[in-house]
């Protein structure tokens, strides 16, 4: 059981998120999606209404390029984070199977001991009943000796 505990520490000992976990956590958060939506709406609105100051004309090629680059760089980080999570989940499942097997083995051992104790208890109960019956017989004989029946002569 100690080996299983040590293995669990090895699997889950380093719970610090790495860079891929942090990036995946940020880009999958509601605040990030909200901020990105505001930026995109502001970008499109500014470039549609700004007149001479606009820098990205319709069909917003620069916006598409920026979003494509963001996807190209964030996608691998999300995949790395998912792969790390998958490895941890697989190890957790393997650890769970090992714990279940060990628990089952221990439960079977305990069940065998309980069954053996039950058999011994039944044997002991039977022996006690025999001793009790013997003592009742001895008690009856001693009462007969100590208190003989008296006959009345008329």
C-alpha positions, 0 to 999 in steps of 0.5 A, a space after each residue: 500500500 505504501 508503494 501505491 501511495 508513493 506512486 500517487 505522490 509521483 503522479 500528483 506531486 507536482 501540481 503547479 500549472 506549467 505555461 501551457 496550463 496557464 495559457 489554456 486557462 486564460 484563453 478559456 476563461 469568460 473574462 478573456 472571451 469577453 475582452 476579446 469580443 470587446 476588442 474585435 467589436 471596437 476594431 471593426 467599429 473603429 475601422 468602419 467609422 473612423 474615416 481617414 484614421 482607419 488602419 484596416 479596411 473591410 474585409 479586415 485582413 489585419 484583424 483576420 491575420 491577428 486572430 489567425 496568429 493568435 489561434 496558431 500560437 494558442 492552439 498548441 498550448 491548449 493541446 499540450 495542456 490537454 495532453 498533460 491532463 490526459 496523462 494525469 487522468 490515465 495515471 489516476 485511473 491506473 492508480 485507482 485500479 491498483 488501489 481497488 485491487 489491493 482493497 479487494 485482496 485485503 477485503 478477501 483476506 479479512 473475509 477469510 479471517 472472519 469466516 474462520 472466526 465464525 467456524 471457531 465460534 460455532 465450535 466453541 459454542 458447541 463445546 460450551 453447550 456440551 460442558 453446560 449439559 455435563 455440568 447440569 448432569 453433575 449438578 443433578 447427581 450432586 443434588 440427588 446425593 445431597 438431598 435424597 428423597 425421603 420416604 414417609 413411614 406411616 
